[in-house]
Amino acid sequence: MAGKPILHYFDGRGRMECVRWLLAAAGVEGVLMFQQVPMVEMDGMKLVQTKAILNYIAAKHNLYGKDIKERAIIDMYSEGLLDLNELVLYYPYLSPEEKDKSLAQIKEKARNRYFPAFEKVLKGHGQDYLVGNRLSKADVHLLELVYHMEELDSGILANFPLLKALKTRLSNLPTMKKFLQPGSQMKPLEDAKCVTMVKAIFS
């Protein structure tokens, strides 16, 4: 039996965070090692590049759709979500004078662009998940983003009842419930050295 995947990153949120969420959804525990680049050691490989890591985990654990069409839609949703999520993850590392402007931009994009789009998807097909009525990496990325957005604005889902229901449904899955227990989530870092590292990674 293979050991737990080893996640190489710093002790805080960044581009590895979405990998941690996807592994959690798949029911796989990872061991976090603190290095300067995102890398996952699993199945005898040293995987780098966040999207490649996510795609491998999703394909291995049946979180990537049933055919090429579903994969294309999952990729489309995931790419969009990662665009906004990166803004959210980078926000704590901004200077105080940059934060107000950035927060307003993040909330505006969430309320007027991203969340309405996914609310429409859920309303359009009336299913429990975004694609193919089964859990996919797109659902997991959306759940992660919702949690991070609620840290910035607790009422962000007020006008999105289907997203709120999706959050509740996904959060109650046994694998996600375990992952979401207090103490399992990474927090943004305040240490100056780590902030410099994050800025280098995101730039």
N, C-alpha and C positions, 0 to 999 in steps of 0.2 A: 504493500500500500504506500502510495506517495505521501511524503510529509506535507506539512502546511506550506503554502506559497510564502516566500519571503519578499516583503515589499520594501524597497529601498527608497527612502524619502526622509524629509525632516519631520520632527514631531509636531505636526500642525497641518492645517488645511492647505491644499494646493492642488496641483494636477493629479496627485495620487488619490485624492478624496473620492472621486467618482469611481475609481477602481475598488476602493474599500466597500462602497455601497453595493456595487455589482457583485462582488464576492459574497457579501452578506446575503443578498437576495438569492444567490445560488447555494447558500448554506455552506460556504467554504470559509474557514478561518485563516487569516494571514498573520504572519509575524512581521512587525514593522521594524526595519533597520533604518538608521538615520544616515543618509548620504545626500549628495547634492543633486542627483538626477532621478527622475522617475524610472524605476526598473523593477520588474517582478521576476523572481526566480520560481518557475513551476514547470512540472513535467519535463525536467531535464534541460530546460531552455532558460536563457536570460533575455527576457522580453523588454524592449524599450519602445518609446513612442506611445503616448497615452491611448490613442485611437486603436493602434494595433493590439495593445494589451486588452482593451475593452472588447474588441471584436473577437479575440481568441476566447476570452472567458465566456462571452455571450454564446458563441457557437458551441463551445464544449458543454455548456449547462442548459442548452435548449431555451435560451433567452433571445434568439435571433430570428424568429419567424420560421414558417414552414417551407417557404420557397423564395426564389430570387426577388419576386415582387414585394413580398412582405419585408424582406431585408432592405430593399431600397427605401421603403416608407419608414422603417425603423431608423435607418441611417439619416434620412432627411430630418426626422423629428429630433434625433439625438444631436445632430450637428447644430441645429438651431438652439437647443437647450444648452449645449456646452458654450455657445457664444455668450449667452446671458450669464450663465453660471460663472464664467471666468471673470466677468465684471464684478459679480458678487463676492467671489473669493478674493479678488485683489483689493476690494474696498477697505478692509481693515488696515492695509499697509500704506494707504495714501496719507499725505500730510493733512493736518487739520483744515487748512484752507481749501484743500481739494475735495474733502469729504462731502460737504454740503451739496456741491454741484453734482458730484458723482451719484450720491444717494437719490437726488431728484431724478436724474437720468435713468437710474436703475428701476425706480418705482414706475416711472412713466412707461418704460419699455415693457415691464411686467404687466401692468394694468391695461395698456392700450395695444400691445402687439402680441406678446407671447401667450399670456393666459387666455385672452379671448380666442386665440387660434385653437388651443387645445380644448377649451370648453366647447367650441364648435365641433371639433372632431368627435368628442364623446357624445354630444347631442345628436350628431348626424347619424351615427351607427347604433347608438343605444346599447353599447356593450360595456362590459366591466373594465376593459383594458383598451389601450390606444390602438393596437394592431392585432387583428386575428383573434380577438377575444381570449387572449392568453398573455400571461406576464412576459414582457420583453425588456431589453435594456432601456428602451425609450421610457417605459413606465418608471423604472428605477431612477433614471436621470431626472425625470420630472419630479418625482418624490423628493429627491435630494434638493433640487432647486426650491421647491415649495418650503421645505424646512429652513433653508438658508434665508429665503425671502421673509419668512415669518419672524426671524430674528431681527430683521430690519424694520418690519412693519407687521405687527401681530394681526392686523385686520385686512391684509392683502387679498385674502380669498373671499371677502364679504360678498362680492358680486359674481362669484364663480361657484355655484352650488355643486356642479358636477365634479369640478376639481377637488372641492372639499370632500365630497363622497369618495373620490378616488384615493385621496390622501388617507382617509380613515380605513378604507378597504386594504390598501397596500400595507399600511402600518400595522394591521392586525394579522398579516401573514406570519406564521411562526418564525421564519428566518429573519424577517425584518423586525419583528417584535423583540427578538433577542438582541439584534444589533442596536436598536433604539433605546435600550435600557440606559439609565443614567450612568455616566462615566465612560460610555463607549465612543462618544463622539469627539472628534478632534476640535480644538478651538483655534481661532486665529491667534497668531503669535504676536507678542509685544517686544520680544528681545531684539535689539537693534541688529545684531549679527544675522539673525534669522530673517528679519525683514529685508535686509540687503540681499540675502540669498533668494528670497521669494521674488523680489523685483528683478533680479538677474534671470530667474527661470521664466517669468512671465514676459520679459522684454524680447 
